[in-house]
Amino acid sequence: MENKPDSRRVKMTKKLLKASLIELMKKTPLHSITIKDICDGADVNRSTFYRHYETQFDLYNDIISDISGDIEVILSEYNKEKRDICLFLTSTLEYIEKNRDTFLVILSDKGSIGLGEAFNRITMKFLPTESTTELGTYIAQFVAAGMTSVLWTWLNQEERRSAKEVAKLIYALMRHGLRGAIDFTSVSK
């Protein structure tokens, strides 16, 4: 029987490699991590690594791709006509909180901007079609950078607000700007 690329063994191997990389990135920047380090942490041979990835950056990009895909699935659950942005944000934040260790590493200085680019693409989907101009791109980048910063701060707190509360705050910022968010925080105390 031919080995399918998504067989259980392949999935498990990739999962081990990804977990090893995330664990290493808690202390070491991505560019300083070697293939040997990753393989030792995952307890796999280097040849196994090279069967799936060429570099540690390819492995990292696969992690970002997985995250982006998972968030795209969450996004697709909402009807484009009747999409509830706050519900989407809450579901996304719950996913992020569930994968807290990974996101803390990716959002730290040991990660790269890949996740920010994914947030930017997703943010663009919420903008009206006429906003997909150069200025619309700036707006999406501003929102994505702000979300990244909020996520970093939120995830670094051991006792943090619920995903739903933070989603409401992000939504208030997106919908009503700084003044609206300040009004929201004074009401929710």
N, C-alpha and C positions, 0 to 999 in steps of 0.2 A: 504494500500500500504506500502510495506517495505521501510525503510529508506536506501537509498544507501549511501555508505561511501563518495561519492563525490557529494552529493546533494548540492544545493545552500546554504542551511542553514549551513551545515557543513563547506563548503568553507568560508562562511562569518564569522563563529565563529573562525575558524583557522586564518583567515586574521586579525580579531580583536585581537586575542591573540598574534600573531606575531608582530603586530603594537605596542601593549602595551609593549611587551618585548623590542623591539628596542627603544622605547621612554625611558623606564627605564634605558636601558644600556647607554644612553647618559650621565648619571650621576653616575651610579652604576655598578661595575663589575658584571658579570653574576653570580658568586658564592655567591654574597650577596643579590641577588634578590629572594624574596619568591614567592610562588604560589599565596598567598593572594595579593601581590603587583600587579602581572600580572592580576589577575582576577578583582581587583578593577579598574585597568586602562582600561581593556576591557569591564567592566561592565557585567561580566558573573559570574555565580556561580562556586565555586570550583569543584563541581561535574561535571559540564560541561567541565572544564579543564581536569579532570581526565578521562573523557570519550575519550579524544583524546591523552593525554600525561601523562606520569608518573611523570616527573620532568621538571624543567625549562631547563635542559640540553637537554632533548628530544625535547622540543619546539625549542630550538636554533639549534639543529642538523637538524630539519625539515626545518628551514630557509636556512641553508647551503645546504641542499639537493635540495631545490627549485632553489637556485642560480646555483648550479652545473648543474642541469637539464636544466635550461634555457641556460646556456653557451654551454652545449652539443648540444642543438637544434641549436644554432648559428653555432657551429662547423659542424654539420651534413648537413648544407646548402651548404657546399663547397665540390665539387667533390674531392675525395681522389687523383685522378690522376692529376687534374689541380687546386689544392687548392691554393688560393692566401692568404698567411699568413697575409699580410698587410690589406687586406679587412676583414679577420676574426678578426684581432686585432681591427680594426676600429669599426666593428659591436659590438664587445664585450665591447669596451670602451664606445660606445654610450649607451649600456644597463646599464653599471655601472654608467654612469653619470645620466641616467634617475632615477636610484635607489640610488642616492648619499647619502641620509641620512642613509640608511641601511648599505651601504659599509663603510661610515665613522665610524659607530659604530663597525662593524665587524672587520675592520682593526685596530681599536684602541686597547689599552691595556685592554679594557673592554670586548673584544671578546675572541676568542680562535683560535687555529691553524687550525680549520676545513677548512677554506677557502684556506689556504696555501696548504693543502693536496689536495683539489679539483684542484687548479691550477697545482699542481705537476702532477696529473693524466692526465690532459689535455695536459700539456707540453710534457709528454711522448709520446703522440700520434703524435707529430710533429717530433720526432726523428726517424732516420732510424732504421729499425728492428734490425740491428746489434748493435745499441747503447743501447739496453735494458739490458745491463750488469750492474754490480754494478757501474761502472764509468758513464754509461748513466744515472743512477738514480741520481748520484751526479750532473750531468749537469742539469737535469730537476729540481732538487731542487734549484740549483743556479739561474736558470732562473725564477722559480716561486717566490723565495724570492725577486729577483730583481724587478719583476713585481709588487709584493705586495707593495714594498717600493715606486716605481714610482707612483702607484695608490694612495697611501696614500698622497704623496706630491701633486700630481695633484688635487685630490679632495678637499684638504684643502685650495686651492686657490680660492677666490671668482671670480676673473677674470683670468680664466685659458685658456690655449691653447685648440684648438679644439681636439676632439677625433682622428681625422685623423692625425693631426700633432704629437700627442703623440704616436699613433700607428706606424707612420713612424720612430720615434725615437726608440721605443722598437724594431722594426724590424731591424733597423740599428745596435743596440746593439747585438741582437741575431745573425745577419748575419755577421757583420763585427767587432764585438768587440768594445772596448772602443775607439780605434783610428777612426773607421768608424763613430761612433756616434758623436765624436768631429768634424769630417769633416762635417757630416750632419748638426750639429747645426751652424757651421760657414757659410754654404751655405744658410740655411733657415732664416737667420737674415734679 
